[in-house]
Amino acid sequence: MINLSPPRFLTRLFPSLIWSFPDEADGVFLTFDDGPTKEITFWVLDQLKRYDAKATFFMLGKNVELNPDIYERVVTEGHTIGNHSYSHLKGWATETGQYVQDADFANGFVHSKLFRPPYGRIKPSQFRVLKERYKIIMWDVLSMDYSKRVSPRRVTNNVVNHLHPGAIIVFHDSKKAERNLRYALPRVLEAISQKGLKFKRIEQDNFTFKG
């Protein structure tokens, strides 16, 4: 059985990470990881615009470097930008200094107070350093859109069946996720709208941090 929520040991180990917004009354938070990419990010923006929906894009520094025009459109259309590292390193397999350096290098392109660790994997030593620079955003609803073993219909259900106020939902605006995302995103947007929930972005100014 696929676990769509973060493992409990992680939420206990890192209680100060943002896993959801439990005090949120009527909004959900769509997030997109691994972009921007020419294959899918423009299309995602067009879909969001149909619902006047705002979202948060956790971008790879290397992709922003390659696609500054897409980055600018995301900003211009009122979405929030988050840092997803420069090169998508695996935190559990990377030395802390290298991991932090990669995140900070990415921020020269991304310019954000928000950070999401690739794969959702971060060592305590990496967390202790990065929390002084960024607010670290995780999730509580995982679409699994990146998996070829998960059907587009299942991706849709992974999200629609777990919608609730305050949910942080993860999609990926990447080539790998394109097939599933093109099917699921319009249906998820419609389901959120029909449930009377609001589309909200994660506001950087809501957080304070050291550094």
Residue, then its C-alpha position, 0 to 999 in steps of 0.5 A: m500500500i502506498n503511503l501518501s502521507p509522510p512517515r510518522f517518525l519524520t513528523r516526530l523527528f522534525p516537528s518544526l517542519i511545516w507538514s500542513f496548515p492545521d489552522e487553515a479554515d477553507g484553503v488548500f495549498l497546491t505545490f509543484d516540485d522540480g520545475p520549471t520545465k518547458e514541457i509542462t510548467f507553461w501548461v500548469l500555469d494555464q490550468l491554474k489561471r482557469y481557476d484563478a488559482k495560486a500555488t507554490f513552485f519549489m524550483l530547482g536552481k539548475n532549471v531556473e538557470l536554464n528557463p529564466d523566462i518561465y521563472e519570470r512568468v510564475v512570479t508575474e502571475g502571483h505564485t510563490i517561489g520556493n527553493h528545491s535545491y540546485s541539483h536535487l541531491k538526496g539528503w540522506a546520502t549527501e554530506t551536510g556541507q555539500y547539501v547546504q552549499d547546493a541549497d544556498f547556490a540554488n537560492g542565487f537563482v530562486h530567491s526564496k525563504l522557503f525550502r523543500p528537501p528533494y525526496g522529502r529527505i533531510k538529515p538532522s544536521q542538514f536541518r539544523v543549518l538550513k532552518e536558520r536560513y529557510k522555512i522548510i516546507m513538507w507536505d501531507v498529501l502526495s499525488m505520486d504523479y512522478s511514478k510510472r507505476v501509478s495510473p493517472r486515475r490513481v494520481t487523481n484519487n490520491v489527491v481528491n480523496h484526501l482533500h481537507p482545509g490546510a492540506i499541502i499537496v505535492f505535484h511535479d511540473s517535470k517531464k517525468a510527471e507529465r502524463n499523470l499531471r495532464y490527466a490529474l491536475p484539471r480534475v483536482l482543480e475542479a474537485i477543489s472548486q466544487k468542494g468550496l475550498k480556496f486555492k492558496r499559495i504559501e506566503q513567505d512573509n508569514f514566516t520568521f527565521k534567523g540568518 
